[in-house]
Amino acid sequence: MKNTVGLAPQKQNGIANPGEQDERAMLSALAATLRMRDAETQGHSERVVKFSLVLGRELGLNPAQMKSLEHGSLLHDIGKIGVPDSILRKPGSLTTAEWIRMREHPLLGMQILSGVDFLKGASFVVAQHHERWDGKGYPFGIRGKEIDRNARIFAVADAFDAMTSSRVYHMAETFEAASAELRRTAGKQFDPEVVEAFVRIPREEWIKCMNGG
């Protein structure tokens, strides 16, 4: 993957750990495959990795948790590989049947990553990133702390990126508007603890991340 964001491979005596190199190669291959299916994925995935790691550090995650958060954020939409192009690239609104099919992508992603030991933690983010704090999300309808903590962190990062990025269907909102919406929906859609962490981080740091810093 170009400009891979996140934690660098560990090194021994100045040389990258071979196992770490293999993991990075697999991550790059998976990310490239998804990029071929959905051109918007690359920039979005890189931004949400940055945002998620900023939140993870603020919340005091340990290195292993940070690595799972990084990998899960990068590959959160990997299940879209299994969604037909007629749905994934449809320019108009999805039908009810198409929307049901689209909502299968977290489970498809979990299946794709199953059996890959170093992505076990990441698979929880992939499977649960559309769950909500109030239990009204999908695909499992779980709530509160039943949801994987990294998935709860990612959900805030993902929503922040969605609100502050220009897309075909909406203009980018300001940092202030996005921050206000996160605070408004804390305890409903989002984990209040994660939103509190978002608010503690200086605006300048978020703006730097948004601008690629």
Contacts in CASP RR format, 6 or more apart in sequence:
PFRMAT RR
TARGET T0000
AUTHOR 0000-0000-0000
METHOD contacts of the structure
MODEL  1
MKNTVGLAPQKQNGIANPGEQDERAMLSALAATLRMRDAETQGHSERVVK
FSLVLGRELGLNPAQMKSLEHGSLLHDIGKIGVPDSILRKPGSLTTAEWI
RMREHPLLGMQILSGVDFLKGASFVVAQHHERWDGKGYPFGIRGKEIDRN
ARIFAVADAFDAMTSSRVYHMAETFEAASAELRRTAGKQFDPEVVEAFVR
IPREEWIKCMNGG
1 27 0 8 1.000
1 28 0 8 1.000
1 31 0 8 1.000
1 32 0 8 1.000
1 35 0 8 1.000
1 42 0 8 1.000
1 74 0 8 1.000
2 42 0 8 1.000
3 46 0 8 1.000
4 24 0 8 1.000
4 27 0 8 1.000
4 28 0 8 1.000
5 46 0 8 1.000
5 49 0 8 1.000
5 50 0 8 1.000
5 53 0 8 1.000
5 70 0 8 1.000
5 74 0 8 1.000
6 49 0 8 1.000
6 50 0 8 1.000
6 53 0 8 1.000
6 70 0 8 1.000
7 63 0 8 1.000
7 66 0 8 1.000
7 67 0 8 1.000
7 70 0 8 1.000
9 16 0 8 1.000
9 17 0 8 1.000
9 20 0 8 1.000
9 21 0 8 1.000
9 24 0 8 1.000
10 16 0 8 1.000
10 17 0 8 1.000
10 20 0 8 1.000
11 17 0 8 1.000
23 118 0 8 1.000
26 116 0 8 1.000
27 71 0 8 1.000
27 74 0 8 1.000
27 75 0 8 1.000
30 75 0 8 1.000
30 78 0 8 1.000
30 112 0 8 1.000
31 41 0 8 1.000
31 42 0 8 1.000
31 45 0 8 1.000
31 74 0 8 1.000
31 75 0 8 1.000
33 81 0 8 1.000
34 41 0 8 1.000
34 45 0 8 1.000
34 75 0 8 1.000
34 77 0 8 1.000
34 78 0 8 1.000
34 79 0 8 1.000
34 80 0 8 1.000
34 81 0 8 1.000
35 41 0 8 1.000
35 42 0 8 1.000
37 80 0 8 1.000
37 81 0 8 1.000
37 85 0 8 1.000
37 88 0 8 1.000
38 77 0 8 1.000
38 80 0 8 1.000
38 88 0 8 1.000
38 89 0 8 1.000
40 167 0 8 1.000
41 77 0 8 1.000
41 80 0 8 1.000
44 161 0 8 1.000
44 165 0 8 1.000
45 73 0 8 1.000
45 74 0 8 1.000
45 75 0 8 1.000
45 76 0 8 1.000
45 77 0 8 1.000
47 161 0 8 1.000
47 165 0 8 1.000
47 209 0 8 1.000
47 210 0 8 1.000
47 212 0 8 1.000
48 73 0 8 1.000
48 76 0 8 1.000
48 154 0 8 1.000
48 157 0 8 1.000
48 158 0 8 1.000
48 161 0 8 1.000
49 70 0 8 1.000
49 73 0 8 1.000
49 74 0 8 1.000
50 209 0 8 1.000
50 212 0 8 1.000
50 213 0 8 1.000
51 157 0 8 1.000
51 160 0 8 1.000
51 161 0 8 1.000
51 206 0 8 1.000
51 209 0 8 1.000
52 69 0 8 1.000
52 70 0 8 1.000
52 73 0 8 1.000
52 150 0 8 1.000
52 153 0 8 1.000
52 154 0 8 1.000
52 157 0 8 1.000
53 66 0 8 1.000
53 69 0 8 1.000
53 70 0 8 1.000
53 73 0 8 1.000
54 201 0 8 1.000
54 205 0 8 1.000
54 206 0 8 1.000
54 209 0 8 1.000
55 153 0 8 1.000
55 156 0 8 1.000
55 157 0 8 1.000
55 194 0 8 1.000
55 197 0 8 1.000
55 198 0 8 1.000
55 201 0 8 1.000
56 65 0 8 1.000
56 66 0 8 1.000
56 69 0 8 1.000
56 153 0 8 1.000
56 197 0 8 1.000
57 66 0 8 1.000
58 197 0 8 1.000
58 198 0 8 1.000
58 200 0 8 1.000
58 201 0 8 1.000
59 153 0 8 1.000
59 193 0 8 1.000
59 194 0 8 1.000
59 197 0 8 1.000
61 69 0 8 1.000
61 150 0 8 1.000
65 149 0 8 1.000
65 150 0 8 1.000
68 120 0 8 1.000
68 121 0 8 1.000
68 122 0 8 1.000
68 124 0 8 1.000
68 125 0 8 1.000
68 150 0 8 1.000
69 125 0 8 1.000
69 150 0 8 1.000
69 153 0 8 1.000
69 154 0 8 1.000
71 118 0 8 1.000
71 119 0 8 1.000
71 121 0 8 1.000
71 122 0 8 1.000
71 125 0 8 1.000
72 119 0 8 1.000
72 121 0 8 1.000
72 122 0 8 1.000
72 123 0 8 1.000
72 125 0 8 1.000
72 126 0 8 1.000
72 150 0 8 1.000
72 154 0 8 1.000
73 125 0 8 1.000
73 154 0 8 1.000
73 157 0 8 1.000
74 122 0 8 1.000
75 109 0 8 1.000
75 113 0 8 1.000
75 119 0 8 1.000
75 122 0 8 1.000
75 126 0 8 1.000
76 125 0 8 1.000
76 126 0 8 1.000
76 129 0 8 1.000
76 154 0 8 1.000
76 158 0 8 1.000
77 105 0 8 1.000
78 109 0 8 1.000
78 112 0 8 1.000
78 113 0 8 1.000
78 126 0 8 1.000
79 105 0 8 1.000
79 106 0 8 1.000
79 108 0 8 1.000
79 109 0 8 1.000
79 112 0 8 1.000
79 126 0 8 1.000
80 88 0 8 1.000
80 105 0 8 1.000
80 108 0 8 1.000
81 108 0 8 1.000
81 109 0 8 1.000
81 112 0 8 1.000
82 105 0 8 1.000
82 108 0 8 1.000
83 101 0 8 1.000
83 102 0 8 1.000
83 104 0 8 1.000
83 105 0 8 1.000
83 108 0 8 1.000
84 101 0 8 1.000
87 94 0 8 1.000
87 98 0 8 1.000
87 101 0 8 1.000
87 102 0 8 1.000
88 102 0 8 1.000
90 98 0 8 1.000
94 102 0 8 1.000
103 130 0 8 1.000
103 138 0 8 1.000
103 139 0 8 1.000
104 139 0 8 1.000
106 126 0 8 1.000
106 127 0 8 1.000
106 128 0 8 1.000
106 129 0 8 1.000
106 130 0 8 1.000
106 138 0 8 1.000
106 139 0 8 1.000
107 127 0 8 1.000
107 139 0 8 1.000
109 123 0 8 1.000
109 126 0 8 1.000
109 127 0 8 1.000
110 123 0 8 1.000
110 126 0 8 1.000
110 127 0 8 1.000
113 119 0 8 1.000
113 120 0 8 1.000
113 122 0 8 1.000
113 123 0 8 1.000
113 126 0 8 1.000
114 123 0 8 1.000
116 123 0 8 1.000
121 148 0 8 1.000
121 150 0 8 1.000
124 148 0 8 1.000
124 150 0 8 1.000
124 151 0 8 1.000
125 148 0 8 1.000
125 150 0 8 1.000
125 151 0 8 1.000
125 154 0 8 1.000
127 139 0 8 1.000
127 140 0 8 1.000
127 151 0 8 1.000
128 140 0 8 1.000
128 142 0 8 1.000
128 147 0 8 1.000
128 148 0 8 1.000
128 151 0 8 1.000
129 151 0 8 1.000
129 154 0 8 1.000
129 155 0 8 1.000
129 158 0 8 1.000
130 137 0 8 1.000
130 138 0 8 1.000
130 139 0 8 1.000
130 155 0 8 1.000
131 137 0 8 1.000
131 138 0 8 1.000
131 140 0 8 1.000
131 141 0 8 1.000
131 142 0 8 1.000
131 143 0 8 1.000
131 147 0 8 1.000
131 151 0 8 1.000
131 155 0 8 1.000
132 141 0 8 1.000
132 143 0 8 1.000
132 155 0 8 1.000
132 188 0 8 1.000
132 189 0 8 1.000
132 190 0 8 1.000
133 143 0 8 1.000
133 144 0 8 1.000
133 147 0 8 1.000
133 152 0 8 1.000
133 186 0 8 1.000
133 187 0 8 1.000
133 188 0 8 1.000
133 189 0 8 1.000
133 190 0 8 1.000
133 191 0 8 1.000
133 192 0 8 1.000
134 143 0 8 1.000
134 144 0 8 1.000
134 187 0 8 1.000
134 188 0 8 1.000
134 189 0 8 1.000
135 141 0 8 1.000
135 142 0 8 1.000
135 143 0 8 1.000
135 144 0 8 1.000
144 152 0 8 1.000
144 191 0 8 1.000
147 191 0 8 1.000
152 190 0 8 1.000
152 191 0 8 1.000
152 194 0 8 1.000
153 191 0 8 1.000
153 194 0 8 1.000
155 189 0 8 1.000
155 190 0 8 1.000
155 191 0 8 1.000
155 194 0 8 1.000
156 182 0 8 1.000
156 190 0 8 1.000
156 191 0 8 1.000
156 194 0 8 1.000
156 195 0 8 1.000
156 198 0 8 1.000
159 178 0 8 1.000
159 181 0 8 1.000
159 182 0 8 1.000
159 189 0 8 1.000
159 190 0 8 1.000
160 178 0 8 1.000
160 182 0 8 1.000
160 198 0 8 1.000
160 206 0 8 1.000
163 172 0 8 1.000
163 173 0 8 1.000
163 177 0 8 1.000
163 178 0 8 1.000
163 181 0 8 1.000
164 172 0 8 1.000
164 173 0 8 1.000
164 174 0 8 1.000
164 175 0 8 1.000
164 178 0 8 1.000
164 210 0 8 1.000
165 172 0 8 1.000
166 172 0 8 1.000
173 181 0 8 1.000
175 203 0 8 1.000
175 206 0 8 1.000
175 207 0 8 1.000
175 210 0 8 1.000
179 198 0 8 1.000
179 199 0 8 1.000
179 203 0 8 1.000
182 190 0 8 1.000
182 195 0 8 1.000
182 198 0 8 1.000
182 199 0 8 1.000
183 195 0 8 1.000
183 199 0 8 1.000
186 192 0 8 1.000
186 195 0 8 1.000
186 196 0 8 1.000
187 195 0 8 1.000
END
